[in-house]
């Protein structure tokens, strides 16, 4: 299974999306990223792990190993699972300081992502990012 942030980096996603001319093709690629997310155990799909502010159901959990944060995420919507892959590529396997220092807005701008999402999807994406950033800030 693909490990986002380890096997697939933020730079990889920026480079790959740059090859596509249409947003229809980019959406297909993002959806395919979601299909590569490792399956999340049912035991992690609890109210405590739900990311509030997302239109779809999104679950996010983390572990700290060797001072690095590792996230598992899942959603009930294909495009959202793909967006989780985009976010995890930026943050997974990083230290708390690396997460805090990462310019997620510049990353999203380089992907030209936010203007192609509905406002509710965009707000959900921001909620996922905030949850990860808050986790890093609490360590």
Backbone bond lengths (Angstrom), bond angles and torsions (degrees), N, CA, C in turn:
res aa  C-N    CA-C-N  psi(-1)  N-CA   C-N-CA  omega(-1)  CA-C   N-CA-C  phi
1 X - - - 1.445 - - 1.522 109.96 -
2 X 1.295 117.10 144.61 1.456 122.98 179.72 1.516 110.87 -69.67
3 X 1.314 116.05 136.07 1.456 121.29 173.47 1.524 107.64 -106.57
4 X 1.314 115.27 107.61 1.453 119.92 -179.56 1.517 108.89 -70.12
5 X 1.320 116.01 136.76 1.447 121.75 -176.08 1.515 111.30 92.53
6 X 1.331 116.53 -17.19 1.466 121.25 -179.85 1.527 108.40 -117.47
7 X 1.332 116.97 -63.71 1.465 120.77 176.66 1.531 112.05 -78.38
8 X 1.316 116.28 -33.27 1.464 122.23 -179.45 1.529 107.38 -123.54
9 X 1.330 116.21 118.88 1.467 120.51 -178.10 1.527 110.37 -99.68
10 X 1.314 115.02 169.22 1.461 120.50 175.22 1.531 109.92 -59.06
11 X 1.327 115.95 -40.04 1.470 120.07 179.63 1.524 111.44 -63.42
12 X 1.333 116.69 -37.77 1.469 120.52 177.44 1.527 110.73 -60.39
13 X 1.323 115.89 -42.81 1.465 119.90 -178.41 1.525 110.40 -67.91
14 X 1.331 117.43 -42.94 1.467 120.49 177.15 1.528 109.96 -58.77
15 X 1.326 116.59 -47.15 1.471 120.95 -179.47 1.524 111.50 -61.63
16 X 1.327 116.95 -46.44 1.463 120.26 -176.94 1.519 111.62 -66.48
17 X 1.336 117.18 -45.06 1.461 119.09 179.21 1.520 111.88 -62.58
18 X 1.325 116.91 -27.88 1.452 121.37 177.94 1.522 113.81 -65.67
19 X 1.327 116.77 -20.74 1.468 120.85 179.13 1.522 112.62 -75.71
20 X 1.332 117.21 -22.17 1.455 120.60 -175.30 1.519 111.03 -89.03
21 X 1.333 115.52 136.15 1.459 120.56 -179.50 1.529 112.39 -86.63
22 X 1.314 117.20 -30.41 1.466 119.71 -175.48 1.529 110.99 -113.04
23 X 1.334 113.90 152.82 1.463 117.80 177.41 1.524 111.20 -71.84
24 X 1.299 117.94 -23.29 1.466 119.68 175.03 1.531 109.68 -61.62
25 X 1.331 116.79 -44.43 1.471 120.83 177.71 1.528 111.44 -67.26
26 X 1.323 116.43 -37.03 1.470 119.87 178.33 1.525 110.87 -64.90
27 X 1.337 116.60 -42.36 1.467 120.09 177.29 1.527 110.78 -60.87
28 X 1.328 116.43 -41.65 1.466 119.63 178.30 1.527 110.71 -60.31
29 X 1.327 116.70 -41.90 1.458 120.72 178.49 1.528 110.52 -63.95
30 X 1.329 117.02 -43.85 1.466 120.62 179.39 1.532 109.94 -62.46
31 X 1.310 117.36 -42.07 1.476 120.56 177.32 1.522 110.05 -62.65
32 X 1.324 116.98 -40.31 1.476 120.23 177.26 1.529 111.22 -63.09
33 X 1.332 117.53 -36.03 1.468 119.97 175.29 1.526 110.37 -58.01
34 X 1.316 115.66 -43.30 1.466 120.46 179.71 1.518 112.62 -61.07
35 X 1.314 116.45 -33.72 1.463 120.04 178.90 1.523 111.74 -68.37
36 X 1.354 116.69 -18.53 1.457 120.89 179.47 1.531 113.09 -89.49
37 X 1.336 116.60 -5.68 1.462 118.28 177.08 1.530 109.37 -63.73
38 X 1.320 117.45 135.29 1.467 118.91 176.42 1.527 109.66 -62.06
39 X 1.324 117.36 144.85 1.466 119.06 179.14 1.528 110.70 -63.28
40 X 1.318 115.08 139.43 1.460 120.63 179.12 1.523 108.89 -92.73
41 X 1.322 116.75 131.51 1.471 119.03 177.16 1.532 111.01 -59.77
42 X 1.311 116.03 142.05 1.467 121.56 179.63 1.522 111.64 -55.46
43 X 1.328 117.28 -32.08 1.464 120.87 -177.54 1.530 112.24 -64.42
44 X 1.338 117.76 -18.09 1.468 121.53 178.59 1.529 111.99 -88.77
45 X 1.312 116.87 -10.99 1.470 120.62 -177.42 1.527 109.26 -86.41
46 X 1.322 114.59 70.43 1.459 121.22 -178.26 1.528 109.24 -115.93
47 X 1.328 115.77 164.85 1.461 120.46 177.60 1.523 111.15 -58.95
48 X 1.323 116.70 -35.94 1.459 121.60 -179.48 1.531 111.74 -61.61
49 X 1.319 117.12 -30.23 1.460 121.60 -176.43 1.525 114.04 -96.32
50 X 1.329 117.27 0.50 1.467 120.31 178.71 1.524 109.21 -74.03
51 X 1.323 115.57 137.96 1.460 121.95 174.78 1.521 106.96 -88.53
52 X 1.307 116.09 114.92 1.470 121.69 179.90 1.524 109.20 -75.86
53 X 1.324 115.70 144.74 1.455 120.23 178.17 1.517 113.22 101.70
54 X 1.308 116.53 -2.94 1.466 120.68 178.84 1.522 109.29 -96.64
55 X 1.314 115.67 141.90 1.455 121.45 177.72 1.531 110.16 -65.64
56 X 1.305 116.53 -41.93 1.458 122.97 177.83 1.520 108.38 -93.56
57 X 1.315 115.50 168.24 1.454 118.24 174.12 1.530 109.00 -77.94
58 X 1.316 115.41 130.24 1.460 122.35 179.40 1.520 107.57 -133.40
59 X 1.326 115.26 130.43 1.457 121.53 176.09 1.519 108.32 -115.57
60 X 1.329 115.32 139.32 1.458 120.77 -178.93 1.523 108.63 -142.21
61 X 1.333 115.78 126.70 1.462 121.78 175.76 1.520 108.44 -130.45
62 X 1.319 115.41 160.47 1.464 118.85 179.82 1.523 110.90 -139.54
63 X 1.317 113.48 159.91 1.456 123.79 171.93 1.519 106.79 -134.07
64 X 1.318 115.55 151.25 1.458 120.23 173.21 1.519 107.02 -112.53
65 X 1.335 115.95 122.92 1.463 122.00 176.52 1.513 107.78 -133.92
66 X 1.309 116.81 128.19 1.472 121.61 179.09 1.530 111.88 51.84
67 X 1.340 116.13 43.03 1.466 122.88 178.40 1.529 113.52 66.71
68 X 1.318 117.63 15.10 1.463 121.36 178.96 1.525 109.18 -118.28
69 X 1.324 114.81 146.23 1.461 120.94 178.71 1.526 110.11 -94.52
70 X 1.316 114.17 132.40 1.466 121.28 176.99 1.521 107.24 -123.42
71 X 1.319 114.95 128.33 1.457 121.11 -175.24 1.521 110.96 -112.31
72 X 1.322 114.52 145.46 1.460 122.04 167.49 1.505 105.92 -119.01
73 X 1.312 116.30 138.17 1.456 120.52 -176.41 1.521 109.88 -144.72
74 X 1.322 114.50 154.24 1.458 119.99 177.04 1.521 108.28 -156.76
75 X 1.310 115.50 160.42 1.455 122.77 177.31 1.515 109.41 -148.28
76 X 1.318 114.73 161.36 1.459 119.72 177.04 1.529 111.84 -90.84
77 X 1.346 117.85 3.12 1.468 121.96 -179.76 1.529 109.35 -121.67
78 X 1.328 116.43 134.55 1.469 121.59 -176.31 1.529 112.99 -59.51
79 X 1.338 117.21 -47.52 1.463 119.07 -177.69 1.527 110.52 -65.36
80 X 1.314 117.14 -35.63 1.469 120.61 179.98 1.525 109.98 -68.43
81 X 1.319 117.11 -38.97 1.473 119.05 175.12 1.526 110.08 -59.14
82 X 1.316 116.58 -39.21 1.462 120.26 176.86 1.515 112.18 -65.20
83 X 1.325 116.63 -40.84 1.462 120.41 177.12 1.528 110.64 -64.65
84 X 1.319 116.51 -35.20 1.470 119.94 174.14 1.523 110.39 -60.83
85 X 1.327 117.01 -40.34 1.461 120.55 176.28 1.519 111.69 -60.96
86 X 1.337 116.50 -40.45 1.461 121.47 178.24 1.536 110.10 -62.45
87 X 1.329 116.50 -44.14 1.467 121.28 -179.40 1.526 110.97 -69.58
88 X 1.323 117.00 -44.07 1.468 119.85 -178.87 1.526 111.76 -64.40
89 X 1.318 116.91 -32.07 1.467 119.60 177.36 1.524 110.80 -60.35
90 X 1.326 116.26 -30.57 1.458 120.91 -179.56 1.524 112.32 -81.19
91 X 1.321 117.94 -32.41 1.461 120.93 -167.91 1.524 116.48 -115.54
92 X 1.291 118.80 -26.85 1.460 121.00 -171.41 1.531 111.72 -66.58
93 X 1.326 116.28 135.30 1.457 121.49 177.62 1.518 113.86 78.75
94 X 1.321 116.42 11.51 1.468 121.11 -179.34 1.532 109.92 -100.22
95 X 1.324 115.56 160.02 1.461 120.47 173.05 1.529 108.65 -76.40
96 X 1.322 115.97 164.70 1.465 120.18 177.11 1.525 110.40 -58.89
97 X 1.324 117.28 -41.17 1.469 120.56 179.16 1.526 111.64 -64.30
98 X 1.324 117.32 -39.99 1.468 120.29 177.97 1.528 110.77 -64.72
99 X 1.320 116.72 -38.67 1.467 120.76 178.53 1.521 109.83 -65.08
100 X 1.322 116.66 -45.66 1.464 120.48 -179.68 1.528 111.38 -64.31
101 X 1.318 117.81 -32.83 1.467 121.77 -176.95 1.529 113.25 -83.14
102 X 1.335 117.60 -18.82 1.464 120.42 -175.56 1.524 110.34 -68.63
103 X 1.325 117.37 129.63 1.464 122.84 -179.78 1.532 109.08 -87.61
104 X 1.317 115.11 88.21 1.465 120.70 -176.03 1.528 111.08 -66.56
105 X 1.329 117.82 -33.08 1.465 120.19 179.05 1.526 110.80 -64.23
106 X 1.326 116.70 -42.04 1.466 120.21 177.77 1.532 110.43 -65.02
107 X 1.318 116.62 -37.73 1.467 121.87 176.95 1.524 110.12 -60.85
108 X 1.339 116.87 -50.58 1.460 120.36 179.57 1.530 110.88 -62.56
109 X 1.332 116.98 -37.13 1.464 120.52 177.90 1.529 110.56 -63.89
110 X 1.335 116.26 -42.88 1.468 119.35 179.98 1.524 111.24 -64.73
111 X 1.319 116.67 -25.61 1.472 121.26 176.44 1.526 111.59 -85.92
112 X 1.343 117.00 -12.86 1.463 122.09 -175.21 1.524 109.85 57.23
113 X 1.331 115.22 39.64 1.461 121.06 -167.60 1.520 113.98 -86.02
114 X 1.322 117.71 -50.54 1.463 120.52 -168.15 1.525 113.15 -60.40
115 X 1.325 117.68 -36.27 1.461 118.59 -178.15 1.530 112.06 -73.33
116 X 1.326 117.48 -10.24 1.462 120.63 179.35 1.526 112.67 -104.15
117 X 1.328 115.96 7.69 1.464 120.46 176.47 1.519 109.25 -110.96
118 X 1.317 115.91 148.82 1.463 118.55 173.27 1.525 108.22 -63.96
119 X 1.313 116.66 161.45 1.468 119.18 -178.80 1.525 111.06 -62.31
120 X 1.327 117.71 -35.20 1.465 119.12 179.38 1.526 111.06 -69.90
121 X 1.321 118.07 -37.96 1.472 121.05 175.96 1.527 110.22 -66.79
122 X 1.326 116.17 -42.28 1.461 120.51 178.20 1.521 111.60 -61.03
123 X 1.336 116.39 -42.26 1.467 119.90 177.59 1.523 111.19 -65.18
124 X 1.312 116.59 -37.75 1.464 120.46 177.04 1.515 111.58 -64.66
125 X 1.325 116.16 -41.09 1.464 120.67 177.91 1.525 110.17 -62.12
126 X 1.316 116.61 -42.64 1.470 120.82 177.70 1.531 110.94 -63.89
127 X 1.326 117.15 -36.31 1.470 120.66 178.48 1.534 110.83 -65.79
128 X 1.335 117.19 -38.40 1.472 120.73 176.84 1.527 110.10 -62.68
129 X 1.326 115.24 -46.13 1.469 120.73 -179.33 1.525 110.11 -62.80
130 X 1.330 117.01 -44.48 1.463 120.61 -179.53 1.524 110.91 -61.00
131 X 1.311 116.68 -40.58 1.471 119.90 179.68 1.530 110.20 -61.66
132 X 1.320 117.22 -43.20 1.467 120.90 179.06 1.528 110.27 -66.99
133 X 1.317 117.16 -44.73 1.455 120.65 179.32 1.530 111.84 -63.20
134 X 1.331 116.58 -40.04 1.467 120.72 177.34 1.520 111.14 -64.20
135 X 1.340 116.25 -38.07 1.460 120.52 177.12 1.520 109.95 -62.03
136 X 1.323 116.73 -45.77 1.468 121.22 179.15 1.526 110.77 -63.59
137 X 1.319 116.80 -39.66 1.469 120.64 -178.31 1.524 112.03 -68.04
138 X 1.331 116.33 -26.21 1.471 119.82 -178.18 1.527 113.19 -80.55
139 X 1.330 117.35 -7.34 1.475 120.31 -178.27 1.514 111.96 -93.93
